Amino acid sequence: MPTKVKKQYEKILIIKKILFLSVAFLLAIRVGIIFGDVFYNSENEIIEMVDVETLRSTLNSTLPVIETIYNSGNISLSFSGQLRGIIKTVFHFDLGYPITVLNAQSPHFHNFYINGYNAYLNEDNKIYEPYVYIADLGIEENVNQENVYQNRESSITYNADEDNNDNKGDSEKNAVTIGEIAINNNDTNFNIDIEKIMETPLKLDFTKRGPKVLIYHTHTTESFITDLGQLDKNEIPNRTTDATNNVVRVGEELAQILRKKYNIEVIHNSTIHNYPSDTGAYGRSLNTASNILTSYPSIQIVIDIHRDGIDGKKLRTVTEINGKKAAKIMFVVGTNHPQWKENLKLAITLQNMLNEKYPGITRPIYMSEYRYNQHLSNGALIIEIGGDGNLISECLESTKYLAEVINEVLN
């Protein structure tokens, strides 16, 4: 074959190979897209069933910074955590809350953050803003075009019980009791049919590998008294960023019991959502919880831990179990979203278990017209453990009973 013809032949072969590879490449992409659509849209939801925990744990071990970012809101009651507290006391900023570093260095920035920045956030996040703070019950909600709420005081009022200093009040007096279940439904127009709600099992899927429970705090700085002598002192603050004496400590105790005693994987996030103001806290905690649930689709139970409180006096809710004082537990269910009946079903299940095992430890389930981010999961609840007139030791005592019934639900 002449050299010139041979070269032309080789060029044609190269062009054919290029065209073939190009067509094959485009065809492979097209076939991949078709199969991807089929698998993703299939009833089995194959893509969602892919186990990412092995990959995540490998990345966390190889690149610790990834785990640090994932768990940036984790509480630290270790030596390093205490050291961070000392730095905060001396230098007036929190290493776990970067904005405070700037606030501490610049009074003008601090003033803008307090007076201007939150107003800017309210304007920029109209979906969740502005918020109405309702008494000190730990309740605030959003006012927007879709859900217009009226500013009001909490419908729960309390009167002191002189015998045991337990402020029961209308919350328990007005509750409807059915068997072991007690529900305060004065705040909504829904007809609660407990038997119908409980006909079907909980719609929770615990088959995926990874954490099963998320604990976080919308009102992260809600605190407790340090001794009973503070009960009648109005000047005692009911907020603190000290994680050893606020709801974060209670959440960590619950998380540790679930992990160590029941071998349940838990994410506990202690990001401060209500500093310097409670305004907008639910919008900020929504972002936190949403991001965690996206990262950990195995989570089914989402708990926002608060403590209760009222205006003008300290609220102390306590009972005695096995010879020890324990703070009472109240489940709060928001109804302004489609999943509220599933959330209520979980609250009823947990309350019923607690009442059967430890009579007196629960207060009536509180039904509310608001949402409280409970649309995020079929297993989302606010859990109020004690009040601002309780000792933190009493609240920690209650967590072991709460952990016990959560374990029973999970298993």
C-alpha positions as a Markdown table, in Angstrom:
| # | Residue | x | y | z |
|---|---|---|---|---|
| 1 | Met | 0.0 | 0.0 | 0.0 |
| 2 | Pro | 1.4 | 3.4 | -1.0 |
| 3 | Thr | 2.6 | 5.5 | 1.9 |
| 4 | Lys | 0.2 | 8.4 | 1.0 |
| 5 | Val | -2.9 | 6.0 | 0.9 |
| 6 | Lys | -1.8 | 4.4 | 4.1 |
| 7 | Lys | -1.6 | 7.7 | 6.0 |
| 8 | Gln | -5.1 | 8.7 | 4.7 |
| 9 | Tyr | -6.4 | 5.3 | 5.8 |
| 10 | Glu | -4.9 | 5.8 | 9.3 |
| 11 | Lys | -6.5 | 9.3 | 9.5 |
| 12 | Ile | -9.9 | 7.8 | 8.6 |
| 13 | Leu | -9.4 | 5.1 | 11.3 |
| 14 | Ile | -8.6 | 7.8 | 13.9 |
| 15 | Ile | -11.7 | 9.8 | 12.9 |
| 16 | Lys | -13.9 | 6.7 | 13.2 |
| 17 | Lys | -12.5 | 5.9 | 16.6 |
| 18 | Ile | -13.1 | 9.5 | 17.8 |
| 19 | Leu | -16.6 | 9.4 | 16.5 |
| 20 | Phe | -17.3 | 6.0 | 18.0 |
| 21 | Leu | -15.9 | 7.0 | 21.4 |
| 22 | Ser | -17.9 | 10.2 | 21.3 |
| 23 | Val | -21.2 | 8.4 | 20.4 |
| 24 | Ala | -20.5 | 5.8 | 23.0 |
| 25 | Phe | -19.7 | 8.4 | 25.7 |
| 26 | Leu | -22.9 | 10.3 | 24.9 |
| 27 | Leu | -24.9 | 7.1 | 24.8 |
| 28 | Ala | -23.5 | 6.0 | 28.2 |
| 29 | Ile | -24.5 | 9.4 | 29.7 |
| 30 | Arg | -28.0 | 9.1 | 28.3 |
| 31 | Val | -28.4 | 5.5 | 29.6 |
| 32 | Gly | -27.0 | 6.5 | 33.0 |
| 33 | Ile | -29.5 | 9.4 | 33.2 |
| 34 | Ile | -32.4 | 7.1 | 32.2 |
| 35 | Phe | -31.4 | 4.4 | 34.8 |
| 36 | Gly | -30.8 | 7.1 | 37.4 |
| 37 | Asp | -34.3 | 8.5 | 36.9 |
| 38 | Val | -35.8 | 5.0 | 37.1 |
| 39 | Phe | -34.0 | 4.1 | 40.3 |
| 40 | Tyr | -34.5 | 7.5 | 42.0 |
| 41 | Asn | -38.2 | 7.6 | 41.1 |
| 42 | Ser | -38.9 | 4.0 | 41.9 |
| 43 | Glu | -41.2 | 3.1 | 44.7 |
| 44 | Asn | -38.3 | 1.4 | 46.5 |
| 45 | Glu | -36.5 | 4.7 | 46.6 |
| 46 | Ile | -33.2 | 2.9 | 46.0 |
| 47 | Ile | -31.1 | 6.1 | 46.1 |
| 48 | Glu | -32.4 | 6.9 | 49.6 |
| 49 | Met | -31.6 | 3.4 | 50.8 |
| 50 | Val | -27.9 | 3.8 | 50.0 |
| 51 | Asp | -25.9 | 3.4 | 53.3 |
| 52 | Val | -23.6 | 6.5 | 53.7 |
| 53 | Glu | -22.5 | 5.8 | 57.3 |
| 54 | Thr | -19.5 | 3.7 | 56.3 |
| 55 | Leu | -18.3 | 6.5 | 53.9 |
| 56 | Arg | -19.0 | 9.1 | 56.5 |
| 57 | Ser | -17.1 | 7.3 | 59.3 |
| 58 | Thr | -14.2 | 6.7 | 57.0 |
| 59 | Leu | -14.0 | 10.4 | 56.0 |
| 60 | Asn | -14.3 | 11.5 | 59.7 |
| 61 | Ser | -11.4 | 9.2 | 60.6 |
| 62 | Thr | -9.3 | 10.4 | 57.6 |
| 63 | Leu | -10.1 | 14.1 | 57.8 |
| 64 | Pro | -11.1 | 15.0 | 61.4 |
| 65 | Val | -12.0 | 18.5 | 60.3 |
| 66 | Ile | -15.1 | 17.1 | 58.6 |
| 67 | Glu | -16.4 | 15.6 | 61.9 |
| 68 | Thr | -15.6 | 18.9 | 63.6 |
| 69 | Ile | -17.7 | 20.8 | 61.1 |
| 70 | Tyr | -20.5 | 18.2 | 61.2 |
| 71 | Asn | -20.6 | 18.4 | 65.0 |
| 72 | Ser | -19.8 | 22.1 | 65.4 |
| 73 | Gly | -22.7 | 22.6 | 67.8 |
| 74 | Asn | -21.7 | 19.7 | 70.1 |
| 75 | Ile | -21.5 | 20.4 | 73.8 |
| 76 | Ser | -18.2 | 20.0 | 75.6 |
| 77 | Leu | -18.3 | 19.5 | 79.4 |
| 78 | Ser | -14.7 | 18.2 | 79.3 |
| 79 | Phe | -11.6 | 20.0 | 80.4 |
| 80 | Ser | -11.3 | 21.9 | 77.1 |
| 81 | Gly | -15.0 | 22.9 | 77.5 |
| 82 | Gln | -14.2 | 24.3 | 81.0 |
| 83 | Leu | -11.2 | 26.1 | 79.6 |
| 84 | Arg | -13.4 | 27.7 | 77.0 |
| 85 | Gly | -15.6 | 28.9 | 79.8 |
| 86 | Ile | -12.7 | 30.5 | 81.6 |
| 87 | Ile | -11.6 | 32.3 | 78.4 |
| 88 | Lys | -15.2 | 33.5 | 78.0 |
| 89 | Thr | -15.2 | 34.9 | 81.6 |
| 90 | Val | -11.8 | 36.6 | 81.2 |
| 91 | Phe | -12.1 | 37.9 | 77.7 |
| 92 | His | -15.9 | 38.1 | 77.2 |
| 93 | Phe | -16.1 | 36.0 | 74.1 |
| 94 | Asp | -17.0 | 32.4 | 73.4 |
| 95 | Leu | -14.6 | 30.4 | 71.1 |
| 96 | Gly | -17.6 | 28.3 | 70.0 |
| 97 | Tyr | -19.6 | 31.4 | 69.0 |
| 98 | Pro | -17.3 | 33.4 | 66.7 |
| 99 | Ile | -19.6 | 36.5 | 66.5 |
| 100 | Thr | -18.8 | 37.2 | 70.2 |
| 101 | Val | -15.1 | 37.6 | 69.4 |
| 102 | Leu | -16.0 | 40.6 | 67.1 |
| 103 | Asn | -18.5 | 41.9 | 69.7 |
| 104 | Ala | -15.9 | 41.8 | 72.4 |
| 105 | Gln | -13.3 | 43.7 | 70.3 |
| 106 | Ser | -15.7 | 46.4 | 68.9 |
| 107 | Pro | -18.4 | 48.0 | 71.0 |
| 108 | His | -19.8 | 49.6 | 67.8 |
| 109 | Phe | -20.0 | 46.1 | 66.2 |
| 110 | His | -21.7 | 44.8 | 69.4 |
| 111 | Asn | -24.2 | 47.6 | 69.3 |
| 112 | Phe | -25.0 | 47.0 | 65.6 |
| 113 | Tyr | -25.4 | 43.3 | 66.3 |
| 114 | Ile | -27.8 | 43.9 | 69.1 |
| 115 | Asn | -29.8 | 46.7 | 67.6 |
| 116 | Gly | -29.4 | 46.4 | 63.8 |
| 117 | Tyr | -28.3 | 43.0 | 62.7 |
| 118 | Asn | -31.3 | 41.1 | 64.1 |
| 119 | Ala | -33.6 | 43.6 | 62.5 |
| 120 | Tyr | -31.8 | 43.0 | 59.2 |
| 121 | Leu | -32.3 | 39.2 | 59.7 |
| 122 | Asn | -36.0 | 39.7 | 60.4 |
| 123 | Glu | -36.3 | 41.6 | 57.1 |
| 124 | Asp | -34.2 | 39.1 | 55.2 |
| 125 | Asn | -35.9 | 36.0 | 56.4 |
| 126 | Lys | -39.6 | 36.8 | 56.1 |
| 127 | Ile | -40.5 | 33.2 | 55.9 |
| 128 | Tyr | -39.7 | 32.7 | 59.6 |
| 129 | Glu | -39.8 | 36.3 | 60.9 |
| 130 | Pro | -40.8 | 38.2 | 62.9 |
| 131 | Tyr | -41.3 | 36.1 | 66.0 |
| 132 | Val | -43.7 | 36.6 | 68.9 |
| 133 | Tyr | -42.4 | 35.6 | 72.3 |
| 134 | Ile | -45.1 | 34.2 | 74.5 |
| 135 | Ala | -44.4 | 34.7 | 78.3 |
| 136 | Asp | -41.5 | 32.5 | 79.5 |
| 137 | Leu | -43.1 | 29.2 | 78.6 |
| 138 | Gly | -40.4 | 28.7 | 76.0 |
| 139 | Ile | -42.8 | 29.4 | 73.2 |
| 140 | Glu | -42.4 | 31.8 | 70.3 |
| 141 | Glu | -43.7 | 31.5 | 66.8 |
| 142 | Asn | -43.6 | 33.1 | 63.4 |
| 143 | Val | -45.9 | 35.8 | 62.0 |
| 144 | Asn | -46.0 | 35.8 | 58.2 |
| 145 | Gln | -48.3 | 36.1 | 55.2 |
| 146 | Glu | -49.1 | 32.4 | 55.2 |
| 147 | Asn | -49.6 | 31.9 | 58.9 |
| 148 | Val | -50.9 | 35.0 | 60.7 |
| 149 | Tyr | -50.8 | 34.6 | 64.5 |
| 150 | Gln | -52.2 | 37.0 | 67.1 |
| 151 | Asn | -49.9 | 38.2 | 69.8 |
| 152 | Arg | -51.2 | 36.8 | 73.1 |
| 153 | Glu | -50.2 | 35.6 | 76.5 |
| 154 | Ser | -49.8 | 31.9 | 77.2 |
| 155 | Ser | -53.1 | 30.2 | 78.0 |
| 156 | Ile | -51.3 | 28.3 | 80.7 |
| 157 | Thr | -51.4 | 30.0 | 84.2 |
| 158 | Tyr | -50.2 | 28.5 | 87.4 |
| 159 | Asn | -51.1 | 28.7 | 91.1 |
| 160 | Ala | -48.8 | 27.6 | 93.9 |
| 161 | Asp | -49.5 | 24.4 | 95.6 |
| 162 | Glu | -48.6 | 25.2 | 99.2 |
| 163 | Asp | -48.1 | 21.6 | 100.2 |
| 164 | Asn | -45.3 | 20.7 | 97.9 |
| 165 | Asn | -44.4 | 24.0 | 96.2 |
| 166 | Asp | -45.4 | 22.5 | 92.9 |
| 167 | Asn | -47.0 | 25.1 | 90.7 |
| 168 | Lys | -49.6 | 23.0 | 88.9 |
| 169 | Gly | -52.3 | 25.5 | 87.9 |
| 170 | Asp | -54.6 | 25.5 | 85.0 |
| 171 | Ser | -52.3 | 23.4 | 82.8 |
| 172 | Glu | -53.2 | 20.4 | 84.8 |
| 173 | Lys | -56.7 | 21.5 | 86.1 |
| 174 | Asn | -58.0 | 22.0 | 82.6 |
| 175 | Ala | -56.5 | 18.8 | 81.1 |
| 176 | Val | -58.7 | 16.1 | 79.6 |
| 177 | Thr | -57.7 | 12.7 | 81.0 |
| 178 | Ile | -58.4 | 9.5 | 79.1 |
| 179 | Gly | -56.9 | 6.5 | 80.9 |
| 180 | Glu | -53.3 | 7.2 | 81.6 |
| 181 | Ile | -53.3 | 10.0 | 79.0 |
| 182 | Ala | -53.8 | 13.7 | 79.9 |
| 183 | Ile | -53.9 | 16.4 | 77.2 |
| 184 | Asn | -54.4 | 20.2 | 77.6 |
| 185 | Asn | -56.1 | 21.2 | 74.3 |
| 186 | Asn | -57.4 | 24.6 | 75.3 |
| 187 | Asp | -55.2 | 26.3 | 72.7 |
| 188 | Thr | -56.5 | 24.6 | 69.5 |
| 189 | Asn | -59.8 | 23.9 | 67.8 |
| 190 | Phe | -58.9 | 20.3 | 66.9 |
| 191 | Asn | -61.0 | 17.4 | 68.3 |
| 192 | Ile | -58.5 | 15.0 | 69.7 |
| 193 | Asp | -59.6 | 11.4 | 69.2 |
| 194 | Ile | -56.9 | 9.4 | 71.0 |
| 195 | Glu | -58.2 | 6.0 | 70.1 |
| 196 | Lys | -58.3 | 6.8 | 66.4 |
| 197 | Ile | -54.9 | 8.4 | 66.4 |
| 198 | Met | -53.4 | 5.4 | 68.2 |
| 199 | Glu | -55.0 | 2.8 | 65.8 |
| 200 | Thr | -51.9 | 2.8 | 63.6 |
| 201 | Pro | -48.3 | 2.3 | 64.7 |
| 202 | Leu | -45.7 | 5.2 | 64.7 |
| 203 | Lys | -44.5 | 6.1 | 61.2 |
| 204 | Leu | -40.8 | 5.9 | 62.2 |
| 205 | Asp | -38.1 | 4.0 | 60.3 |
| 206 | Phe | -35.2 | 2.9 | 62.5 |
| 207 | Thr | -33.7 | 0.5 | 59.9 |
| 208 | Lys | -31.1 | 3.0 | 58.5 |
| 209 | Arg | -27.6 | 2.9 | 59.9 |
| 210 | Gly | -26.5 | 6.0 | 61.8 |
| 211 | Pro | -27.9 | 8.2 | 64.6 |
| 212 | Lys | -31.5 | 7.7 | 65.5 |
| 213 | Val | -32.1 | 10.7 | 67.8 |
| 214 | Leu | -31.4 | 14.4 | 67.5 |
| 215 | Ile | -31.4 | 16.6 | 70.6 |
| 216 | Tyr | -31.1 | 20.4 | 70.2 |
| 217 | His | -32.3 | 23.6 | 72.0 |
| 218 | Thr | -34.1 | 26.5 | 70.5 |
| 219 | His | -33.9 | 28.4 | 73.8 |
| 220 | Thr | -30.4 | 27.2 | 74.5 |
| 221 | Thr | -29.8 | 29.5 | 77.5 |
| 222 | Glu | -32.9 | 28.6 | 79.6 |
| 223 | Ser | -31.5 | 28.0 | 83.1 |
| 224 | Phe | -32.4 | 26.7 | 86.6 |
| 225 | Ile | -31.9 | 27.9 | 90.1 |
| 226 | Thr | -28.9 | 26.7 | 92.0 |
| 227 | Asp | -30.6 | 26.3 | 95.4 |
| 228 | Leu | -34.1 | 26.3 | 96.7 |
| 229 | Gly | -33.5 | 29.6 | 98.5 |
| 230 | Gln | -33.7 | 31.3 | 95.1 |
| 231 | Leu | -37.3 | 30.4 | 94.5 |
| 232 | Asp | -38.8 | 33.6 | 95.9 |
| 233 | Lys | -36.1 | 35.9 | 94.5 |
| 234 | Asn | -37.2 | 37.7 | 91.4 |
| 235 | Glu | -33.7 | 39.1 | 90.6 |
| 236 | Ile | -32.3 | 35.6 | 89.9 |
| 237 | Pro | -31.7 | 35.4 | 86.1 |
| 238 | Asn | -33.5 | 32.7 | 84.1 |
| 239 | Arg | -31.0 | 32.7 | 81.3 |
| 240 | Thr | -27.3 | 31.7 | 81.2 |
| 241 | Thr | -24.8 | 30.7 | 78.5 |
| 242 | Asp | -23.1 | 28.5 | 81.1 |
| 243 | Ala | -23.8 | 25.0 | 79.7 |
| 244 | Thr | -23.4 | 23.4 | 83.2 |
| 245 | Asn | -26.6 | 25.0 | 84.4 |
| 246 | Asn | -28.9 | 25.4 | 81.5 |
| 247 | Val | -31.0 | 23.1 | 79.3 |
| 248 | Val | -27.9 | 22.0 | 77.3 |
| 249 | Arg | -26.7 | 20.2 | 80.4 |
| 250 | Val | -30.0 | 18.4 | 80.6 |
| 251 | Gly | -29.8 | 17.5 | 76.9 |
| 252 | Glu | -26.3 | 16.1 | 77.3 |
| 253 | Glu | -27.3 | 14.0 | 80.2 |
| 254 | Leu | -30.2 | 12.5 | 78.1 |
| 255 | Ala | -27.8 | 11.9 | 75.2 |
| 256 | Gln | -25.2 | 10.2 | 77.4 |
| 257 | Ile | -27.7 | 7.8 | 79.0 |
| 258 | Leu | -29.0 | 6.9 | 75.5 |
| 259 | Arg | -25.5 | 6.3 | 74.2 |
| 260 | Lys | -23.9 | 4.5 | 77.2 |
| 261 | Lys | -26.8 | 2.6 | 78.7 |
| 262 | Tyr | -28.9 | 1.8 | 75.6 |
| 263 | Asn | -26.2 | 2.0 | 72.9 |
| 264 | Ile | -28.3 | 4.4 | 70.9 |
| 265 | Glu | -26.5 | 6.8 | 68.5 |
| 266 | Val | -27.5 | 10.4 | 69.3 |
| 267 | Ile | -26.6 | 13.8 | 67.9 |
| 268 | His | -26.7 | 16.5 | 70.6 |
| 269 | Asn | -26.3 | 20.0 | 69.2 |
| 270 | Ser | -25.8 | 22.9 | 71.7 |
| 271 | Thr | -25.7 | 25.8 | 69.2 |
| 272 | Ile | -27.0 | 28.9 | 70.9 |
| 273 | His | -30.1 | 30.1 | 69.1 |
| 274 | Asn | -31.5 | 32.7 | 71.5 |
| 275 | Tyr | -28.5 | 34.9 | 72.1 |
| 276 | Pro | -28.5 | 37.9 | 72.4 |
| 277 | Ser | -32.3 | 37.7 | 71.9 |
| 278 | Asp | -35.1 | 35.1 | 71.8 |
| 279 | Thr | -36.4 | 36.9 | 68.7 |
| 280 | Gly | -35.8 | 34.7 | 65.7 |
| 281 | Ala | -34.6 | 31.7 | 67.7 |
| 282 | Tyr | -37.0 | 29.2 | 66.0 |
| 283 | Gly | -35.7 | 30.4 | 62.6 |
| 284 | Arg | -32.1 | 29.8 | 63.6 |
| 285 | Ser | -32.8 | 26.4 | 65.2 |
| 286 | Leu | -34.8 | 25.4 | 62.1 |
| 287 | Asn | -31.6 | 25.9 | 60.1 |
| 288 | Thr | -29.5 | 23.9 | 62.5 |
| 289 | Ala | -32.0 | 21.0 | 62.7 |
| 290 | Ser | -32.6 | 20.9 | 59.0 |
| 291 | Asn | -28.9 | 20.8 | 58.2 |
| 292 | Ile | -28.4 | 17.9 | 60.7 |
| 293 | Leu | -31.3 | 15.9 | 59.3 |
| 294 | Thr | -30.0 | 16.4 | 55.8 |
| 295 | Ser | -26.6 | 15.0 | 56.9 |
| 296 | Tyr | -28.1 | 12.2 | 59.0 |
| 297 | Pro | -31.2 | 10.8 | 57.3 |
| 298 | Ser | -31.2 | 8.0 | 59.8 |
| 299 | Ile | -32.5 | 10.4 | 62.5 |
| 300 | Gln | -36.2 | 9.7 | 63.3 |
| 301 | Ile | -36.8 | 11.3 | 66.7 |
| 302 | Val | -36.1 | 15.1 | 67.0 |
| 303 | Ile | -36.2 | 16.5 | 70.5 |
| 304 | Asp | -36.1 | 20.2 | 71.3 |
| 305 | Ile | -35.4 | 20.3 | 75.0 |
| 306 | His | -36.7 | 23.3 | 77.0 |
| 307 | Arg | -37.6 | 24.1 | 80.6 |
| 308 | Asp | -40.9 | 25.8 | 81.5 |
| 309 | Gly | -41.4 | 29.1 | 83.2 |
| 310 | Ile | -43.9 | 31.8 | 84.0 |
| 311 | Asp | -43.8 | 35.6 | 84.4 |
| 312 | Gly | -43.3 | 37.1 | 87.9 |
| 313 | Lys | -42.3 | 34.0 | 89.8 |
| 314 | Lys | -40.2 | 30.8 | 89.5 |
| 315 | Leu | -42.0 | 27.7 | 88.3 |
| 316 | Arg | -41.2 | 24.5 | 90.2 |
| 317 | Thr | -42.6 | 21.2 | 88.9 |
| 318 | Val | -41.4 | 18.2 | 90.9 |
| 319 | Thr | -42.4 | 14.8 | 92.1 |
| 320 | Glu | -40.6 | 12.0 | 94.0 |
| 321 | Ile | -39.6 | 8.8 | 92.4 |
| 322 | Asn | -37.6 | 6.0 | 94.2 |
| 323 | Gly | -36.9 | 8.4 | 97.0 |
| 324 | Lys | -35.4 | 11.2 | 94.8 |
| 325 | Lys | -36.8 | 14.5 | 93.6 |
| 326 | Ala | -37.4 | 14.5 | 89.8 |
| 327 | Ala | -38.6 | 17.3 | 87.6 |
| 328 | Lys | -41.9 | 16.8 | 85.8 |
| 329 | Ile | -41.9 | 16.3 | 82.1 |
| 330 | Met | -44.2 | 17.9 | 79.6 |
| 331 | Phe | -44.5 | 17.2 | 75.9 |
| 332 | Val | -45.5 | 20.1 | 73.7 |
| 333 | Val | -47.1 | 19.4 | 70.3 |
| 334 | Gly | -47.5 | 22.1 | 67.7 |
| 335 | Thr | -50.4 | 21.6 | 65.3 |
| 336 | Asn | -49.8 | 24.1 | 62.5 |
| 337 | His | -48.3 | 21.5 | 60.1 |
| 338 | Pro | -49.5 | 18.2 | 58.4 |
| 339 | Gln | -47.5 | 15.8 | 60.7 |
| 340 | Trp | -48.9 | 17.0 | 64.0 |
| 341 | Lys | -51.0 | 13.8 | 64.6 |
| 342 | Glu | -47.8 | 11.7 | 64.2 |
| 343 | Asn | -46.0 | 13.9 | 66.6 |
| 344 | Leu | -48.9 | 13.6 | 69.0 |
| 345 | Lys | -48.9 | 9.8 | 68.7 |
| 346 | Leu | -45.3 | 9.8 | 69.8 |
| 347 | Ala | -46.0 | 12.1 | 72.7 |
| 348 | Ile | -49.0 | 9.9 | 73.8 |
| 349 | Thr | -46.8 | 6.8 | 73.6 |
| 350 | Leu | -44.0 | 8.3 | 75.7 |
| 351 | Gln | -46.4 | 9.8 | 78.2 |
| 352 | Asn | -48.3 | 6.6 | 78.6 |
| 353 | Met | -45.1 | 4.6 | 79.2 |
| 354 | Leu | -43.8 | 7.1 | 81.8 |
| 355 | Asn | -47.2 | 7.2 | 83.6 |
| 356 | Glu | -47.3 | 3.4 | 83.8 |
| 357 | Lys | -43.8 | 3.1 | 85.1 |
| 358 | Tyr | -43.4 | 6.3 | 87.1 |
| 359 | Pro | -46.8 | 7.8 | 88.1 |
| 360 | Gly | -46.7 | 11.6 | 88.6 |
| 361 | Ile | -43.6 | 12.3 | 86.5 |
| 362 | Thr | -45.5 | 13.8 | 83.6 |
| 363 | Arg | -47.7 | 16.9 | 83.1 |
| 364 | Pro | -50.5 | 16.9 | 80.5 |
| 365 | Ile | -49.4 | 17.0 | 76.9 |
| 366 | Tyr | -49.7 | 20.7 | 75.8 |
| 367 | Met | -51.4 | 21.1 | 72.4 |
| 368 | Ser | -50.5 | 24.4 | 70.6 |
| 369 | Glu | -51.7 | 26.2 | 67.5 |
| 370 | Tyr | -48.1 | 26.9 | 66.6 |
| 371 | Arg | -45.5 | 24.8 | 64.7 |
| 372 | Tyr | -42.2 | 24.8 | 66.6 |
| 373 | Asn | -40.2 | 23.2 | 63.7 |
| 374 | Gln | -42.1 | 20.0 | 64.3 |
| 375 | His | -42.9 | 19.7 | 60.6 |
| 376 | Leu | -39.3 | 18.4 | 60.2 |
| 377 | Ser | -40.1 | 14.8 | 61.3 |
| 378 | Asn | -42.9 | 12.4 | 62.3 |
| 379 | Gly | -41.1 | 12.1 | 65.6 |
| 380 | Ala | -40.5 | 15.8 | 66.5 |
| 381 | Leu | -41.4 | 17.1 | 69.9 |
| 382 | Ile | -40.7 | 19.9 | 72.4 |
| 383 | Ile | -40.0 | 18.3 | 75.8 |
| 384 | Glu | -40.1 | 20.7 | 78.8 |
| 385 | Ile | -38.2 | 19.2 | 81.7 |
| 386 | Gly | -38.9 | 21.1 | 84.9 |
| 387 | Gly | -39.1 | 24.8 | 85.2 |
| 388 | Asp | -36.9 | 27.8 | 86.1 |
| 389 | Gly | -37.7 | 27.0 | 89.7 |
| 390 | Asn | -36.2 | 23.5 | 89.5 |
| 391 | Leu | -32.7 | 22.4 | 90.5 |
| 392 | Ile | -30.7 | 21.0 | 87.6 |
| 393 | Ser | -30.1 | 17.9 | 89.6 |
| 394 | Glu | -33.9 | 17.3 | 89.6 |
| 395 | Cys | -34.0 | 17.6 | 85.8 |
| 396 | Leu | -31.0 | 15.3 | 85.4 |
| 397 | Glu | -32.8 | 12.7 | 87.5 |
| 398 | Ser | -35.8 | 12.9 | 85.1 |
| 399 | Thr | -33.6 | 12.2 | 82.0 |
| 400 | Lys | -33.0 | 8.6 | 83.0 |
| 401 | Tyr | -36.7 | 7.9 | 83.0 |
| 402 | Leu | -37.2 | 9.7 | 79.7 |
| 403 | Ala | -34.2 | 7.8 | 78.1 |
| 404 | Glu | -35.8 | 4.5 | 79.3 |
| 405 | Val | -39.0 | 5.0 | 77.4 |
| 406 | Ile | -37.3 | 6.5 | 74.3 |
| 407 | Asn | -35.2 | 3.3 | 74.2 |
| 408 | Glu | -38.4 | 1.2 | 74.3 |
| 409 | Val | -39.9 | 3.1 | 71.4 |
| 410 | Leu | -36.7 | 2.7 | 69.4 |
| 411 | Asn | -36.7 | -1.0 | 70.0 |
